[in-house]
Every structure is written in C-alpha cells, then in structure tokens.
C-alpha cells in the first residue's frame, strides 16, 4: 500500500492515477495511522511553499513524514514535495521547511529568452547507480513546472541534474528519502518507469 499525502495541494490526483495505472494499491489520506501503516509514502504537490507548510502542520503531516522517514520506509517527494523536504525557500522567507535534507530552494534568475516558470521537457543527467533511475537512459526527457529550484548542500545526495538558465538539482536520494523536482506522473514512459522503480524499492 502506498499512501499519497492529502494536504490540499494541487496535482495529487494525477499521481494517484499514474500509480493505479501501474497496478499499485494507493490511499489518498491525511490520517496519521493510515500513513504509518503504509509500505511507502509519497508527498506530491504544486503551489506555494508557505501555504503548503501551513497545511502540513495543520494536519500534523510534517510529524507523520518525520516518523515515516525514521522508520526507514521509502518516501518520495514530487515537485513542491521535494522543496518542502529542505530547510527554507526563497518563495516564503521566514517559513521553515521540514528540514530532512540539507540545501536551499532558490528562485530561478531571469534571463532574456527564457520563461519563468520553467515549464516543459528537459533532459536530465543521471548519476550512475541512482535507485529511481534504474533502466532509464541518461539524458532522458522529463517534464518540469517550477519557478524555484534546489541547490543541495551535499553532492552525494544529487541523483540527477538539468540545466535551465542555471544548473538545477533535479532529483535527490538520501537513504530512504527520494525526491524529484520534475513530475514523473507527467513524464510519459520515462516517468512511469521512475514511479515503478520507487514502487519496487
């Protein structure tokens, strides 16, 4: 059973639909005990960092996430779900993130000829041996929608990178914590394979 965390953020249903397409049993929940009973947990979402943290705290999901990670269950953050795992974001100064991983979320700088938000398909440079990317060719294309990006403190945590105006840490892996800035559920066959790899952990 995979628990998908429901905290009033956007894009949750499309993650559920992709997992169901893969034959996975899912539950969309904010119930603490259901989350802790799950085999794996996913934190999806689009929206603002500050609003999302407020909702996570309202439903005590920040505490549930920390417990899931402490129990060594596979955990996946997607898009905003990646950003929330870090300490802070330029989007919401003064708001503390969950702080499970070390790094900062900063705004993509403007550059002539480039649109922000970064929206569309980009190729990713995949680190050899990265768990989420088993069976996926290097420089495969995945789908991004974001105005802020991760600068991880520890290079060893970075599983994939891309370039859009600046180098972007597109995916991280740290122990049982996995996260993608891009949307695997919107990234065609490559994205489905990434989700399948997570389900197989």
Secondary structure, 3 states (H helix, E strand, C coil): CEEEECCCCECHHHHHHHHHHCCCCEEEECCHHHHHHCCEEEECCECCHHHHHHHHHHCCHHHHHHHHHHCCCEEEEECHHHHCCCCCEHHHCCCCCCCCCCEEEEECCCCCCCCCCEEEEEECEECCCCHHHCCCCCCCEEEEEECEEEEECCHHHEEEEEECCCEEEEEEEECCEEEECCCHHHCHHHHHHHHHHHHCC
